[in-house]
Amino acid sequence: MLSANELKTYITNGLACEHIEVRGDDGQHFEALIVSPTFVGKNMVQQHQLVYQALGDRMRSEIHALSMRTFTPEAWHANGKRI
Amino acid sequence: MDVQAAIKNQVTSNPVVLYMKGSPKFPQCGFSGLAIQILQACGVQNLVAVDVLADPAIRDGIKVYANWPTIPQLYINGEFIGGSDIMRTMYEQGELQKLLAEVAA
């Protein structure tokens, strides 16, 4: 069963993250908060696509559902580091 | 017509298209249900909902079309807007209502 920690590793292996939180304990449904400098200058669709790209085929096979919020470091700090 | 051309035709000939699992009345997935709730909260009138569970070719094809591996997917005037997370964020920011009001006018 896929753990939140494994999913976090999958994402960070493919995408440089300043901060990342992944929750979910049923092996299928996960929630992620991802802060990456790679997101700068990209819209939300492009930011989510970068995360999907980092996950590659796992998104089709292992991961049933991933809900995510993405922030640039600047937006994350402006947000007071809160979701 | 191949499936990519069919999707392109579908999203460009209708102002608001949601690809979802199930129907607006009976969504078959929590994320599709959330997407419908958001669109209804925006007062959408001209929604075309496509049940991807009814058509495996569309279900696979739509993921390629937008380079987006998940469903639901929202299109407004042919443009891919996002999945349910992005819809929720845009709704909270008032952006989605604005976009939908423009196409309803």
N, CA and C atoms of all chains as a GROMACS GRO file, in nm:
protein
  564
    1MET      N    1   0.084  -0.119   0.000
    1MET     CA    2   0.000   0.000   0.000
    1MET      C    3   0.087   0.124   0.000
    2LEU      N    4   0.050   0.216  -0.083
    2LEU     CA    5   0.128   0.340  -0.095
    2LEU      C    6   0.106   0.428   0.029
    3SER      N    7   0.215   0.475   0.088
    3SER     CA    8   0.202   0.563   0.204
    3SER      C    9   0.221   0.708   0.160
    4ALA      N   10   0.175   0.798   0.246
    4ALA     CA   11   0.190   0.940   0.217
    4ALA      C   12   0.338   0.976   0.205
    5ASN      N   13   0.421   0.910   0.287
    5ASN     CA   14   0.564   0.937   0.283
    5ASN      C   15   0.628   0.895   0.151
    6GLU      N   16   0.586   0.778   0.100
    6GLU     CA   17   0.638   0.731  -0.029
    6GLU      C   18   0.597   0.828  -0.140
    7LEU      N   19   0.471   0.871  -0.136
    7LEU     CA   20   0.423   0.964  -0.238
    7LEU      C   21   0.504   1.094  -0.234
    8LYS      N   22   0.532   1.138  -0.112
    8LYS     CA   23   0.614   1.258  -0.094
    8LYS      C   24   0.752   1.240  -0.159
    9THR      N   25   0.810   1.122  -0.140
    9THR     CA   26   0.941   1.093  -0.201
    9THR      C   27   0.932   1.093  -0.353
   10TYR      N   28   0.826   1.033  -0.406
   10TYR     CA   29   0.806   1.031  -0.552
   10TYR      C   30   0.805   1.174  -0.606
   11ILE      N   31   0.732   1.261  -0.537
   11ILE     CA   32   0.720   1.399  -0.586
   11ILE      C   33   0.854   1.471  -0.576
   12THR      N   34   0.919   1.458  -0.460
   12THR     CA   35   1.044   1.534  -0.440
   12THR      C   36   1.158   1.480  -0.528
   13ASN      N   37   1.148   1.354  -0.569
   13ASN     CA   38   1.249   1.299  -0.661
   13ASN      C   39   1.241   1.366  -0.797
   14GLY      N   40   1.121   1.410  -0.836
   14GLY     CA   41   1.103   1.465  -0.970
   14GLY      C   42   1.087   1.616  -0.972
   15LEU      N   43   1.077   1.676  -0.854
   15LEU     CA   44   1.048   1.820  -0.849
   15LEU      C   45   1.114   1.880  -0.725
   16ALA      N   46   1.191   1.987  -0.746
   16ALA     CA   47   1.255   2.052  -0.633
   16ALA      C   48   1.150   2.125  -0.549
   17CYS      N   49   1.137   2.087  -0.424
   17CYS     CA   50   1.035   2.147  -0.338
   17CYS      C   51   1.100   2.221  -0.222
   18GLU      N   52   1.048   2.340  -0.195
   18GLU     CA   53   1.096   2.412  -0.076
   18GLU      C   54   1.024   2.359   0.047
   19HIS      N   55   0.900   2.320   0.026
   19HIS     CA   56   0.822   2.267   0.137
   19HIS      C   57   0.717   2.172   0.079
   20ILE      N   58   0.691   2.063   0.148
   20ILE     CA   59   0.589   1.970   0.099
   20ILE      C   60   0.526   1.897   0.216
   21GLU      N   61   0.394   1.886   0.209
   21GLU     CA   62   0.321   1.807   0.307
   21GLU      C   63   0.229   1.713   0.230
   22VAL      N   64   0.229   1.586   0.265
   22VAL     CA   65   0.138   1.491   0.201
   22VAL      C   66   0.062   1.417   0.310
   23ARG      N   67  -0.069   1.414   0.296
   23ARG     CA   68  -0.152   1.343   0.394
   23ARG      C   69  -0.234   1.237   0.321
   24GLY      N   70  -0.278   1.138   0.398
   24GLY     CA   71  -0.361   1.031   0.341
   24GLY      C   72  -0.313   0.898   0.394
   25ASP      N   73  -0.402   0.820   0.448
   25ASP     CA   74  -0.358   0.695   0.510
   25ASP      C   75  -0.436   0.572   0.461
   26ASP      N   76  -0.512   0.588   0.350
   26ASP     CA   77  -0.585   0.470   0.301
   26ASP      C   78  -0.516   0.409   0.178
   27GLY      N   79  -0.399   0.464   0.143
   27GLY     CA   80  -0.322   0.408   0.030
   27GLY      C   81  -0.373   0.452  -0.106
   28GLN      N   82  -0.484   0.524  -0.111
   28GLN     CA   83  -0.542   0.562  -0.241
   28GLN      C   84  -0.572   0.711  -0.256
   29HIS      N   85  -0.616   0.772  -0.146
   29HIS     CA   86  -0.655   0.912  -0.153
   29HIS      C   87  -0.554   0.997  -0.076
   30PHE      N   88  -0.501   1.096  -0.144
   30PHE     CA   89  -0.398   1.178  -0.080
   30PHE      C   90  -0.425   1.326  -0.100
   31GLU      N   91  -0.375   1.404  -0.003
   31GLU     CA   92  -0.381   1.549  -0.015
   31GLU      C   93  -0.239   1.602  -0.003
   32ALA      N   94  -0.204   1.693  -0.090
   32ALA     CA   95  -0.067   1.744  -0.086
   32ALA      C   96  -0.065   1.896  -0.092
   33LEU      N   97   0.030   1.951  -0.020
   33LEU     CA   98   0.060   2.093  -0.026
   33LEU      C   99   0.203   2.102  -0.074
   34ILE      N  100   0.224   2.169  -0.186
   34ILE     CA  101   0.356   2.167  -0.249
   34ILE      C  102   0.403   2.309  -0.278
   35VAL      N  103   0.521   2.342  -0.228
   35VAL     CA  104   0.581   2.473  -0.252
   35VAL      C  105   0.711   2.449  -0.329
   36SER      N  106   0.717   2.503  -0.451
   36SER     CA  107   0.836   2.478  -0.533
   36SER      C  108   0.878   2.604  -0.609
   37PRO      N  109   1.008   2.631  -0.613
   37PRO     CA  110   1.056   2.745  -0.693
   37PRO      C  111   1.032   2.723  -0.843
   38THR      N  112   1.015   2.596  -0.884
   38THR     CA  113   0.989   2.567  -1.025
   38THR      C  114   0.853   2.622  -1.070
   39PHE      N  115   0.766   2.652  -0.974
   39PHE     CA  116   0.631   2.701  -1.008
   39PHE      C  117   0.630   2.848  -1.050
   40VAL      N  118   0.739   2.918  -1.025
   40VAL     CA  119   0.742   3.063  -1.051
   40VAL      C  120   0.714   3.091  -1.200
   41GLY      N  121   0.621   3.183  -1.223
   41GLY     CA  122   0.588   3.222  -1.360
   41GLY      C  123   0.494   3.126  -1.431
   42LYS      N  124   0.443   3.026  -1.358
   42LYS     CA  125   0.353   2.927  -1.420
   42LYS      C  126   0.213   2.941  -1.359
   43ASN      N  127   0.112   2.914  -1.441
   43ASN     CA  128  -0.024   2.919  -1.389
   43ASN      C  129  -0.055   2.788  -1.316
   44MET      N  130  -0.174   2.783  -1.254
   44MET     CA  131  -0.208   2.667  -1.170
   44MET      C  132  -0.208   2.536  -1.249
   45VAL      N  133  -0.260   2.543  -1.373
   45VAL     CA  134  -0.262   2.421  -1.456
   45VAL      C  135  -0.119   2.371  -1.477
   46GLN      N  136  -0.029   2.462  -1.512
   46GLN     CA  137   0.110   2.423  -1.538
   46GLN      C  138   0.178   2.372  -1.411
   47GLN      N  139   0.144   2.432  -1.297
   47GLN     CA  140   0.203   2.388  -1.170
   47GLN      C  141   0.160   2.245  -1.137
   48HIS      N  142   0.030   2.218  -1.155
   48HIS     CA  143  -0.019   2.081  -1.128
   48HIS      C  144   0.041   1.982  -1.228
   49GLN      N  145   0.057   2.028  -1.354
   49GLN     CA  146   0.116   1.940  -1.456
   49GLN      C  147   0.259   1.901  -1.417
   50LEU      N  148   0.332   1.993  -1.355
   50LEU     CA  149   0.470   1.962  -1.312
   50LEU      C  150   0.469   1.852  -1.206
   51VAL      N  151   0.370   1.857  -1.117
   51VAL     CA  152   0.360   1.753  -1.013
   51VAL      C  153   0.324   1.619  -1.078
   52TYR      N  154   0.226   1.622  -1.169
   52TYR     CA  155   0.186   1.499  -1.239
   52TYR      C  156   0.304   1.440  -1.316
   53GLN      N  157   0.382   1.531  -1.376
   53GLN     CA  158   0.499   1.488  -1.453
   53GLN      C  159   0.599   1.417  -1.361
   54ALA      N  160   0.619   1.472  -1.240
   54ALA     CA  161   0.711   1.411  -1.144
   54ALA      C  162   0.662   1.271  -1.106
   55LEU      N  163   0.532   1.253  -1.103
   55LEU     CA  164   0.475   1.123  -1.063
   55LEU      C  165   0.470   1.025  -1.179
   56GLY      N  166   0.469   1.077  -1.301
   56GLY     CA  167   0.471   0.993  -1.420
   56GLY      C  168   0.361   0.888  -1.422
   57ASP      N  169   0.398   0.766  -1.457
   57ASP     CA  170   0.300   0.658  -1.472
   57ASP      C  171   0.231   0.619  -1.342
   58ARG      N  172   0.294   0.655  -1.231
   58ARG     CA  173   0.234   0.621  -1.102
   58ARG      C  174   0.096   0.685  -1.087
   59MET      N  175   0.081   0.800  -1.152
   59MET     CA  176  -0.047   0.870  -1.145
   59MET      C  177  -0.158   0.786  -1.210
   60ARG      N  178  -0.120   0.704  -1.306
   60ARG     CA  179  -0.220   0.621  -1.375
   60ARG      C  180  -0.242   0.489  -1.301
   61SER      N  181  -0.137   0.439  -1.236
   61SER     CA  182  -0.148   0.306  -1.176
   61SER      C  183  -0.172   0.310  -1.025
   62GLU      N  184  -0.072   0.357  -0.950
   62GLU     CA  185  -0.079   0.343  -0.804
   62GLU      C  186  -0.171   0.442  -0.735
   63ILE      N  187  -0.177   0.564  -0.789
   63ILE     CA  188  -0.244   0.670  -0.716
   63ILE      C  189  -0.385   0.689  -0.769
   64HIS      N  190  -0.481   0.665  -0.683
   64HIS     CA  191  -0.620   0.678  -0.727
   64HIS      C  192  -0.663   0.824  -0.726
   65ALA      N  193  -0.630   0.895  -0.622
   65ALA     CA  194  -0.677   1.033  -0.613
   65ALA      C  195  -0.578   1.120  -0.538
   66LEU      N  196  -0.542   1.230  -0.599
   66LEU     CA  197  -0.450   1.323  -0.537
   66LEU      C  198  -0.506   1.463  -0.547
   67SER      N  199  -0.538   1.519  -0.431
   67SER     CA  200  -0.584   1.656  -0.428
   67SER      C  201  -0.465   1.743  -0.389
   68MET      N  202  -0.443   1.850  -0.464
   68MET     CA  203  -0.324   1.929  -0.428
   68MET      C  204  -0.344   2.079  -0.434
   69ARG      N  205  -0.261   2.146  -0.353
   69ARG     CA  206  -0.251   2.291  -0.357
   69ARG      C  207  -0.106   2.324  -0.384
   70THR      N  208  -0.084   2.412  -0.480
   70THR     CA  209   0.053   2.444  -0.517
   70THR      C  210   0.080   2.593  -0.494
   71PHE      N  211   0.200   2.622  -0.448
   71PHE     CA  212   0.240   2.761  -0.422
   71PHE      C  213   0.382   2.784  -0.470
   72THR      N  214   0.408   2.905  -0.518
   72THR     CA  215   0.548   2.946  -0.535
   72THR      C  216   0.598   2.982  -0.395
   73PRO      N  217   0.729   2.980  -0.371
   73PRO     CA  218   0.781   3.018  -0.239
   73PRO      C  219   0.728   3.155  -0.196
   74GLU      N  220   0.724   3.247  -0.291
   74GLU     CA  221   0.678   3.384  -0.258
   74GLU      C  222   0.532   3.383  -0.211
   75ALA      N  223   0.446   3.312  -0.285
   75ALA     CA  224   0.304   3.306  -0.248
   75ALA      C  225   0.286   3.234  -0.114
   76TRP      N  226   0.368   3.134  -0.092
   76TRP     CA  227   0.361   3.057   0.032
   76TRP      C  228   0.398   3.146   0.151
   77HIS      N  229   0.502   3.226   0.138
   77HIS     CA  230   0.542   3.314   0.248
   77HIS      C  231   0.439   3.425   0.267
   78ALA      N  232   0.386   3.477   0.155
   78ALA     CA  233   0.285   3.583   0.163
   78ALA      C  234   0.158   3.530   0.231
   79ASN      N  235   0.137   3.400   0.216
   79ASN     CA  236   0.019   3.335   0.272
   79ASN      C  237   0.038   3.305   0.420
   80GLY      N  238   0.154   3.343   0.475
   80GLY     CA  239   0.182   3.319   0.615
   80GLY      C  240   0.211   3.173   0.643
   81LYS      N  241   0.256   3.098   0.540
   81LYS     CA  242   0.287   2.955   0.552
   81LYS      C  243   0.168   2.875   0.605
   82ARG      N  244   0.050   2.918   0.566
   82ARG     CA  245  -0.069   2.843   0.607
   82ARG      C  246  -0.144   2.798   0.483
   83ILE      N  247  -0.219   2.692   0.497
   83ILE     CA  248  -0.299   2.645   0.384
   83ILE      C  249  -0.426   2.729   0.376
   84MET      N  250  -1.404   1.050  -3.742
   84MET     CA  251  -1.328   1.149  -3.665
   84MET      C  252  -1.256   1.078  -3.550
   85ASP      N  253  -1.128   1.105  -3.530
   85ASP     CA  254  -1.059   1.039  -3.420
   85ASP      C  255  -1.098   1.107  -3.288
   86VAL      N  256  -1.058   1.043  -3.179
   86VAL     CA  257  -1.110   1.087  -3.050
   86VAL      C  258  -1.057   1.226  -3.012
   87GLN      N  259  -0.933   1.257  -3.049
   87GLN     CA  260  -0.878   1.390  -3.018
   87GLN      C  261  -0.956   1.500  -3.093
   88ALA      N  262  -0.988   1.472  -3.219
   88ALA     CA  263  -1.065   1.568  -3.298
   88ALA      C  264  -1.206   1.581  -3.242
   89ALA      N  265  -1.262   1.469  -3.196
   89ALA     CA  266  -1.397   1.472  -3.140
   89ALA      C  267  -1.401   1.555  -3.012
   90ILE      N  268  -1.297   1.540  -2.929
   90ILE     CA  269  -1.290   1.619  -2.805
   90ILE      C  270  -1.276   1.767  -2.837
   91LYS      N  271  -1.188   1.796  -2.932
   91LYS     CA  272  -1.167   1.936  -2.970
   91LYS      C  273  -1.299   1.998  -3.018
   92ASN      N  274  -1.370   1.922  -3.097
   92ASN     CA  275  -1.499   1.969  -3.147
   92ASN      C  276  -1.597   1.992  -3.032
   93GLN      N  277  -1.597   1.899  -2.938
   93GLN     CA  278  -1.688   1.908  -2.823
   93GLN      C  279  -1.659   2.033  -2.737
   94VAL      N  280  -1.533   2.058  -2.708
   94VAL     CA  281  -1.501   2.169  -2.617
   94VAL      C  282  -1.506   2.305  -2.686
   95THR      N  283  -1.494   2.307  -2.819
   95THR     CA  284  -1.498   2.436  -2.887
   95THR      C  285  -1.638   2.473  -2.934
   96SER      N  286  -1.727   2.373  -2.945
   96SER     CA  287  -1.862   2.406  -2.992
   96SER      C  288  -1.960   2.424  -2.875
   97ASN      N  289  -1.913   2.406  -2.752
   97ASN     CA  290  -1.995   2.431  -2.633
   97ASN      C  291  -1.918   2.525  -2.539
   98PRO      N  292  -1.988   2.624  -2.480
   98PRO     CA  293  -1.915   2.721  -2.397
   98PRO      C  294  -1.857   2.659  -2.269
   99VAL      N  295  -1.932   2.569  -2.205
   99VAL     CA  296  -1.886   2.511  -2.079
   99VAL      C  297  -1.901   2.359  -2.084
  100VAL      N  298  -1.789   2.288  -2.078
  100VAL     CA  299  -1.793   2.142  -2.083
  100VAL      C  300  -1.718   2.086  -1.962
  101LEU      N  301  -1.784   1.994  -1.891
  101LEU     CA  302  -1.718   1.924  -1.780
  101LEU      C  303  -1.711   1.775  -1.813
  102TYR      N  304  -1.590   1.722  -1.817
  102TYR     CA  305  -1.572   1.577  -1.829
  102TYR      C  306  -1.569   1.522  -1.687
  103MET      N  307  -1.658   1.429  -1.659
  103MET     CA  308  -1.673   1.381  -1.522
  103MET      C  309  -1.704   1.232  -1.518
  104LYS      N  310  -1.698   1.176  -1.396
  104LYS     CA  311  -1.740   1.037  -1.379
  104LYS      C  312  -1.882   1.038  -1.326
  105GLY      N  313  -1.974   0.981  -1.404
  105GLY     CA  314  -2.114   0.984  -1.367
  105GLY      C  315  -2.184   1.105  -1.426
  106SER      N  316  -2.304   1.131  -1.378
  106SER     CA  317  -2.383   1.243  -1.429
  106SER      C  318  -2.393   1.349  -1.320
  107PRO      N  319  -2.435   1.472  -1.358
  107PRO     CA  320  -2.451   1.577  -1.256
  107PRO      C  321  -2.542   1.532  -1.141
  108LYS      N  322  -2.645   1.456  -1.172
  108LYS     CA  323  -2.736   1.410  -1.066
  108LYS      C  324  -2.674   1.296  -0.986
  109PHE      N  325  -2.598   1.210  -1.054
  109PHE     CA  326  -2.538   1.096  -0.987
  109PHE      C  327  -2.389   1.084  -1.016
  110PRO      N  328  -2.311   1.178  -0.959
  110PRO     CA  329  -2.166   1.169  -0.979
  110PRO      C  330  -2.111   1.042  -0.916
  111GLN      N  331  -2.014   0.979  -0.985
  111GLN     CA  332  -1.961   0.851  -0.939
  111GLN      C  333  -1.826   0.866  -0.869
  112CYS      N  334  -1.790   0.988  -0.836
  112CYS     CA  335  -1.660   1.011  -0.773
  112CYS      C  336  -1.670   1.143  -0.698
  113GLY      N  337  -1.605   1.151  -0.582
  113GLY     CA  338  -1.615   1.270  -0.498
  113GLY      C  339  -1.567   1.397  -0.567
  114PHE      N  340  -1.461   1.382  -0.649
  114PHE     CA  341  -1.406   1.500  -0.715
  114PHE      C  342  -1.501   1.552  -0.823
  115SER      N  343  -1.565   1.459  -0.895
  115SER     CA  344  -1.664   1.500  -0.995
  115SER      C  345  -1.784   1.564  -0.926
  116GLY      N  346  -1.823   1.509  -0.811
  116GLY     CA  347  -1.934   1.566  -0.735
  116GLY      C  348  -1.902   1.708  -0.689
  117LEU      N  349  -1.779   1.727  -0.644
  117LEU     CA  350  -1.736   1.861  -0.600
  117LEU      C  351  -1.739   1.959  -0.718
  118ALA      N  352  -1.692   1.913  -0.834
  118ALA     CA  353  -1.689   2.000  -0.952
  118ALA      C  354  -1.830   2.046  -0.988
  119ILE      N  355  -1.925   1.954  -0.984
  119ILE     CA  356  -2.064   1.988  -1.014
  119ILE      C  357  -2.120   2.087  -0.911
  120GLN      N  358  -2.091   2.062  -0.784
  120GLN     CA  359  -2.139   2.153  -0.679
  120GLN      C  360  -2.086   2.294  -0.700
  121ILE      N  361  -1.958   2.304  -0.737
  121ILE     CA  362  -1.898   2.436  -0.760
  121ILE      C  363  -1.966   2.505  -0.877
  122LEU      N  364  -1.987   2.430  -0.988
  122LEU     CA  365  -2.050   2.490  -1.106
  122LEU      C  366  -2.192   2.535  -1.075
  123GLN      N  367  -2.263   2.455  -0.996
  123GLN     CA  368  -2.400   2.492  -0.960
  123GLN      C  369  -2.399   2.616  -0.871
  124ALA      N  370  -2.301   2.623  -0.780
  124ALA     CA  371  -2.290   2.741  -0.693
  124ALA      C  372  -2.261   2.866  -0.775
  125CYS      N  373  -2.196   2.848  -0.889
  125CYS     CA  374  -2.169   2.960  -0.980
  125CYS      C  375  -2.291   2.996  -1.064
  126GLY      N  376  -2.396   2.915  -1.053
  126GLY     CA  377  -2.518   2.940  -1.129
  126GLY      C  378  -2.505   2.909  -1.277
  127VAL      N  379  -2.422   2.811  -1.311
  127VAL     CA  380  -2.399   2.780  -1.452
  127VAL      C  381  -2.529   2.732  -1.520
  128GLN      N  382  -2.552   2.784  -1.640
  128GLN     CA  383  -2.676   2.752  -1.712
  128GLN      C  384  -2.650   2.659  -1.830
  129ASN      N  385  -2.535   2.680  -1.893
  129ASN     CA  386  -2.512   2.619  -2.024
  129ASN      C  387  -2.409   2.507  -2.017
  130LEU      N  388  -2.417   2.428  -1.910
  130LEU     CA  389  -2.318   2.323  -1.890
  130LEU      C  390  -2.348   2.200  -1.975
  131VAL      N  391  -2.243   2.151  -2.043
  131VAL     CA  392  -2.251   2.020  -2.107
  131VAL      C  393  -2.163   1.926  -2.025
  132ALA      N  394  -2.225   1.826  -1.963
  132ALA     CA  395  -2.150   1.730  -1.881
  132ALA      C  396  -2.131   1.601  -1.960
  133VAL      N  397  -2.007   1.556  -1.969
  133VAL     CA  398  -1.977   1.433  -2.043
  133VAL      C  399  -1.934   1.326  -1.942
  134ASP      N  400  -2.008   1.215  -1.940
  134ASP     CA  401  -1.975   1.105  -1.849
  134ASP      C  402  -1.869   1.016  -1.915
  135VAL      N  403  -1.746   1.023  -1.863
  135VAL     CA  404  -1.638   0.948  -1.927
  135VAL      C  405  -1.650   0.798  -1.900
  136LEU      N  406  -1.726   0.761  -1.798
  136LEU     CA  407  -1.745   0.618  -1.769
  136LEU      C  408  -1.826   0.551  -1.880
  137ALA      N  409  -1.902   0.633  -1.953
  137ALA     CA  410  -1.985   0.578  -2.060
  137ALA      C  411  -1.906   0.561  -2.189
  138ASP      N  412  -1.784   0.613  -2.194
  138ASP     CA  413  -1.707   0.609  -2.318
  138ASP      C  414  -1.556   0.596  -2.289
  139PRO      N  415  -1.504   0.474  -2.289
  139PRO     CA  416  -1.362   0.452  -2.256
  139PRO      C  417  -1.266   0.529  -2.347
  140ALA      N  418  -1.304   0.550  -2.472
  140ALA     CA  419  -1.215   0.622  -2.564
  140ALA      C  420  -1.201   0.767  -2.520
  141ILE      N  421  -1.312   0.828  -2.480
  141ILE     CA  422  -1.308   0.965  -2.430
  141ILE      C  423  -1.232   0.969  -2.297
  142ARG      N  424  -1.256   0.870  -2.213
  142ARG     CA  425  -1.192   0.866  -2.081
  142ARG      C  426  -1.040   0.868  -2.094
  143ASP      N  427  -0.986   0.790  -2.186
  143ASP     CA  428  -0.841   0.790  -2.208
  143ASP      C  429  -0.798   0.913  -2.288
  144GLY      N  430  -0.879   0.946  -2.389
  144GLY     CA  431  -0.842   1.054  -2.480
  144GLY      C  432  -0.834   1.190  -2.415
  145ILE      N  433  -0.920   1.213  -2.317
  145ILE     CA  434  -0.925   1.345  -2.254
  145ILE      C  435  -0.799   1.369  -2.170
  146LYS      N  436  -0.740   1.260  -2.120
  146LYS     CA  437  -0.617   1.273  -2.040
  146LYS      C  438  -0.500   1.316  -2.128
  147VAL      N  439  -0.502   1.268  -2.252
  147VAL     CA  440  -0.399   1.305  -2.348
  147VAL      C  441  -0.423   1.448  -2.398
  148TYR      N  442  -0.550   1.478  -2.424
  148TYR     CA  443  -0.587   1.606  -2.485
  148TYR      C  444  -0.531   1.724  -2.405
  149ALA      N  445  -0.549   1.719  -2.272
  149ALA     CA  446  -0.506   1.832  -2.189
  149ALA      C  447  -0.373   1.804  -2.118
  150ASN      N  448  -0.311   1.688  -2.148
  150ASN     CA  449  -0.193   1.647  -2.074
  150ASN      C  450  -0.224   1.654  -1.924
  151TRP      N  451  -0.332   1.592  -1.886
  151TRP     CA  452  -0.384   1.600  -1.749
  151TRP      C  453  -0.437   1.462  -1.713
  152PRO      N  454  -0.379   1.395  -1.614
  152PRO     CA  455  -0.410   1.253  -1.594
  152PRO      C  456  -0.536   1.224  -1.514
  153THR      N  457  -0.606   1.328  -1.470
  153THR     CA  458  -0.721   1.301  -1.382
  153THR      C  459  -0.851   1.362  -1.436
  154ILE      N  460  -0.960   1.314  -1.379
  154ILE     CA  461  -1.094   1.361  -1.412
  154ILE      C  462  -1.160   1.397  -1.279
  155PRO      N  463  -1.233   1.505  -1.268
  155PRO     CA  464  -1.292   1.589  -1.373
  155PRO      C  465  -1.195   1.687  -1.440
  156GLN      N  466  -1.241   1.735  -1.556
  156GLN     CA  467  -1.172   1.841  -1.630
  156GLN      C  468  -1.275   1.941  -1.680
  157LEU      N  469  -1.247   2.069  -1.654
  157LEU     CA  470  -1.339   2.174  -1.698
  157LEU      C  471  -1.281   2.253  -1.815
  158TYR      N  472  -1.365   2.275  -1.916
  158TYR     CA  473  -1.327   2.358  -2.032
  158TYR      C  474  -1.426   2.472  -2.047
  159ILE      N  475  -1.373   2.593  -2.067
  159ILE     CA  476  -1.459   2.707  -2.096
  159ILE      C  477  -1.411   2.767  -2.228
  160ASN      N  478  -1.504   2.778  -2.323
  160ASN     CA  479  -1.471   2.828  -2.458
  160ASN      C  480  -1.349   2.755  -2.517
  161GLY      N  481  -1.345   2.626  -2.499
  161GLY     CA  482  -1.238   2.548  -2.559
  161GLY      C  483  -1.109   2.545  -2.481
  162GLU      N  484  -1.100   2.626  -2.376
  162GLU     CA  485  -0.976   2.632  -2.300
  162GLU      C  486  -0.985   2.543  -2.177
  163PHE      N  487  -0.880   2.465  -2.153
  163PHE     CA  488  -0.876   2.381  -2.034
  163PHE      C  489  -0.852   2.468  -1.911
  164ILE      N  490  -0.945   2.464  -1.817
  164ILE     CA  491  -0.938   2.549  -1.698
  164ILE      C  492  -0.868   2.476  -1.582
  165GLY      N  493  -0.900   2.348  -1.564
  165GLY     CA  494  -0.835   2.273  -1.458
  165GLY      C  495  -0.922   2.161  -1.406
  166GLY      N  496  -0.872   2.095  -1.302
  166GLY     CA  497  -0.947   1.990  -1.234
  166GLY      C  498  -1.018   2.049  -1.113
  167SER      N  499  -1.065   1.963  -1.023
  167SER     CA  500  -1.149   2.012  -0.914
  167SER      C  501  -1.071   2.099  -0.814
  168ASP      N  502  -0.944   2.072  -0.793
  168ASP     CA  503  -0.865   2.157  -0.702
  168ASP      C  504  -0.856   2.300  -0.753
  169ILE      N  505  -0.827   2.312  -0.883
  169ILE     CA  506  -0.814   2.445  -0.943
  169ILE      C  507  -0.950   2.514  -0.947
  170MET      N  508  -1.055   2.436  -0.978
  170MET     CA  509  -1.191   2.492  -0.977
  170MET      C  510  -1.223   2.549  -0.839
  171ARG      N  511  -1.187   2.474  -0.736
  171ARG     CA  512  -1.217   2.520  -0.599
  171ARG      C  513  -1.140   2.649  -0.567
  172THR      N  514  -1.013   2.650  -0.600
  172THR     CA  515  -0.932   2.770  -0.574
  172THR      C  516  -0.987   2.890  -0.650
  173MET      N  517  -1.022   2.870  -0.778
  173MET     CA  518  -1.073   2.981  -0.858
  173MET      C  519  -1.209   3.028  -0.807
  174TYR      N  520  -1.288   2.933  -0.757
  174TYR     CA  521  -1.419   2.968  -0.702
  174TYR      C  522  -1.400   3.053  -0.576
  175GLU      N  523  -1.307   3.011  -0.490
  175GLU     CA  524  -1.280   3.084  -0.365
  175GLU      C  525  -1.228   3.224  -0.394
  176GLN      N  526  -1.158   3.239  -0.507
  176GLN     CA  527  -1.105   3.370  -0.543
  176GLN      C  528  -1.203   3.453  -0.628
  177GLY      N  529  -1.318   3.394  -0.661
  177GLY     CA  530  -1.418   3.463  -0.741
  177GLY      C  531  -1.389   3.464  -0.890
  178GLU      N  532  -1.280   3.397  -0.931
  178GLU     CA  533  -1.238   3.398  -1.071
  178GLU      C  534  -1.329   3.312  -1.160
  179LEU      N  535  -1.370   3.199  -1.105
  179LEU     CA  536  -1.451   3.107  -1.185
  179LEU      C  537  -1.588   3.168  -1.217
  180GLN      N  538  -1.647   3.233  -1.116
  180GLN     CA  539  -1.776   3.298  -1.138
  180GLN      C  540  -1.765   3.400  -1.251
  181LYS      N  541  -1.654   3.475  -1.249
  181LYS     CA  542  -1.632   3.579  -1.349
  181LYS      C  543  -1.624   3.519  -1.491
  182LEU      N  544  -1.545   3.412  -1.502
  182LEU     CA  545  -1.530   3.345  -1.632
  182LEU      C  546  -1.663   3.292  -1.684
  183LEU      N  547  -1.740   3.230  -1.594
  183LEU     CA  548  -1.867   3.170  -1.634
  183LEU      C  549  -1.969   3.278  -1.669
  184ALA      N  550  -1.965   3.391  -1.599
  184ALA     CA  551  -2.058   3.500  -1.629
  184ALA      C  552  -2.030   3.555  -1.769
  185GLU      N  553  -1.901   3.558  -1.806
  185GLU     CA  554  -1.863   3.609  -1.938
  185GLU      C  555  -1.919   3.522  -2.051
  186VAL      N  556  -1.916   3.390  -2.032
  186VAL     CA  557  -1.964   3.304  -2.140
  186VAL      C  558  -2.116   3.293  -2.141
  187ALA      N  559  -2.180   3.328  -2.027
  187ALA     CA  560  -2.327   3.322  -2.022
  187ALA      C  561  -2.388   3.444  -2.087
  188ALA      N  562  -2.310   3.553  -2.091
  188ALA     CA  563  -2.364   3.681  -2.141
  188ALA      C  564  -2.381   3.677  -2.293
   0.00000   0.00000   0.00000
